[in-house]
Amino acid sequence: METKNIMIVGVGGQGSLLASKLLGKLLVNEGYDVKVSEVHGMSQRGGSVVTYVRYGDKVYSPIVDKGEADFIISFERLEAARYAPFLRPDGKIIVNSQEIDPMPVITGAMEYPHEALEHLQAKGVDIDCIDALTPALEAGSAKATNIVLMGRLSKYMDIAPEKWEEAIKQSVAPKFVEMNLRAFALGRK
Amino acid sequence: MKKLMLGNEAVARGFYEAGCKVVSSYPGTPSTEITEYAAKYDEIYCEWAPNEKVGLEVAFGASLAGARAAACMKHVGLNVAADPLFTLSYTGVNGGLVVCVADDPGMHSSQNEQDSRHYAIAAKLPMLEPSDSAEAKEFAKAAFELSEKFDTPVIFRTCTRIAHSQCAVEQQEPVSRELLSYEKNPKKYIMAPANAITKHPIVEERTKALTEYAESCPFNRVELAKDKSLGIITSGTSYQYVKEIYGDSVSVLKLGLVNPLPEKLIKDFAADHSRVVVIEELDPVIENHCKSLGLSVEGKNLFPICGEFSQSLVAKVMGKEDKAFTVSDDQIPVRPPVMCAGCPHRGLFYTLAKKKITVLGDIGCYTLGMAPPLAAIDSVLCMGASVSGTHGFNKARGAESEKKTVAVIGDSTFMHSGMTGLANIAYNGTNSTVIIVDNSITGMTGHQQNPTTGYNIKGDPATKIDLEALCHALGFNRVRVVDPYNLKETEKVVMEELSADEPSVIISRRPCALLKYVKHAPALTVNADKCRSCKACMKIGCPAISMKNGKAHIDATQCVGCDVCKQLCAFDAICGGEN
């Protein structure tokens, strides 16, 4: 099979590493060759962060390039627009509706582009924008936003929900399993 | 059993399986997690050394004693460790000795883009370079064998994309290994001229033997395709981009032992193919070697020296079709890294910017004091340069400069390379002011302990170096401590010490707001009726504060109640907090 590409993007500190860990476990369990690439260090301090997950029969490059992503999961609206060029023409962006002002907006040097996603949709980009924070709070913590988004992603991927649940159990500490399973279920709704 | 592993975790696993006993390192992105993962194996003694030179010398001592040992660092760390490195090439080893160095093409987290392969060439040391986590483990393990077989330290080179990417790694049982015997051997281990003169020819012979070994070693391999019109010579992560684009359709010579490079293997490969392209990130090291063999290869005439490669870069340069994609027409603001909400460095940099003080900065989270709106830093060079640089700046510009120039250096960086600069100020006499921003941790690399924190790599209690006493001992009478959350006090102390007629150290002390033990005050709120929209609170560049509907707004999910913004509001519009 052709290598599939998923990108997880957001703001440093939002918890994209757990989402990539979960995807890694899931796809290894499914028997795929998997590569996951992260960026640590300076850019984690509130900067724009990106994680790549690639899977297939044989994966070479650890990174995803422009025009290659089957899915982009974004924790924040502006970051979805920033990484939109990485999407394949037939790919899909799943984005949490949260907005976090970057420093140029905070200092007043630039405006937050509130309509950027609508403009991309008008150009034919497939964007699924959801409020992942409210279901996460319902499940028990704002920190479960990432798992709500994974629940949403699971609707578009051909892997049974039980397999996802198994991977969640393998990825989080025992005391957080129930909360994350709830978040996953709410994301699938 | 196979497990998804970061490249760095795989290197640590390789150490474990090889029976490595001692690892001494200084943290540096993207190398840090090697030592953190190694510390999870009870069989390996691991430590954070004060700097990379100390780390490599500790590893040398362990090797001398008969153990397998390693030191890990980022590329610029190898500059610090270069002194022992070059002469270790002459002494050779007893137990296998591996020097791990992680390059950072693209400068994700670094101040330069140097290519560590030049060190292997200059120090005449073998260098291994894996292409993914699976190879990282195998190569790390094999590096110790190679080290002992050829009586040489081995440099193990990775880069950001190897260090911080995961793929499946086959785990094996560790080899059981006793310490090798230690016998006094002055001719081998005392590098005074009389002995060193006899060792240099041995190093040259070793390089010849290693070159011979490179012709058929398991780290270099040829993947032949039917089509002989194009052959690609590559290594490391570039190999993955080449395979991504070409699969098995072109011949590839993949080099894993990148110093010394083979001669016959390369010549034969070139002879087999009508066009040969060398694809390597950073400098044309393999390419120049090929050209020195008289081969007409292509390389940097096509590919950039600067920055990271990717599969699409390889495709584009090699004339393959571009992929289609859609770009946003909106202006997308950049999102650079920022000092966190509640970062203790913020209050200090606000004060320095407000008083228009010249700041020679250093390497760490506090380098972010350079960013607007604070824009408080004038220079950042390398670990420790703030302290020595300030002395030089003041020597050149004299007494006026001494009253408005400071060095700013973190606690870990001060232990790494700041102390010697401080001794120089005291000894050679400028009236300089050095500010140690002590956040009780090594912050930027992800919270590693250091000699001033009172804990070791395992989190166990350790001797805590007393910074005040240390600065006194280094010749400073004036050592003041301030809490950077208190703007008034911080400004008072900074101005007093700048105008004092002798050199001084100010310790700006407050633990990193991200440390688990740091208790946060409740988030502050803005009383919109009182807010006059003057934006005074925006001058500190806190990511939790923004303007919403013309009034200041504090994001409750980010604010830790540090109260710094509250001290800037002339209208009492910011409420709450306990500090």
Interface residues (C-beta under 8 A of the other chain):
Chain A: V11 G12 G13 G24 K25 V28 D33 V34 K35 V36 S37 E38 V39 H40 G41 M42 S43 Q44 R45 G46 G47 S48 V59 Y60 S61 P62 I63 D65 K66 G67 E68 L78 E79 A81 R82 A84 P85 F86 L87 R88 P89 I100 D101 P102 M103 P104 V105 I106 T107 G108 A109 M110 E111 Y112 P113 E115 A116 H119 L120 K123 G124 V125 A142
Chain B: K2 L4 L6 T29 P30 T32 E33 H108 S109 D132 T160 R161 H164 S165 Q166 C167 A168 T237 Q240 Y241 K243 E244 S310 Q311 S312 D322 K323 A324 F325 T326 V327 S328 D329 D330 Q331 I332 P333 V334 R335 P336 P337 V338 M339 C340 C365 L368 A371 P372 P373 M444 T445 G446 K535 M538 G541 P543 I545 S546 M547 T557
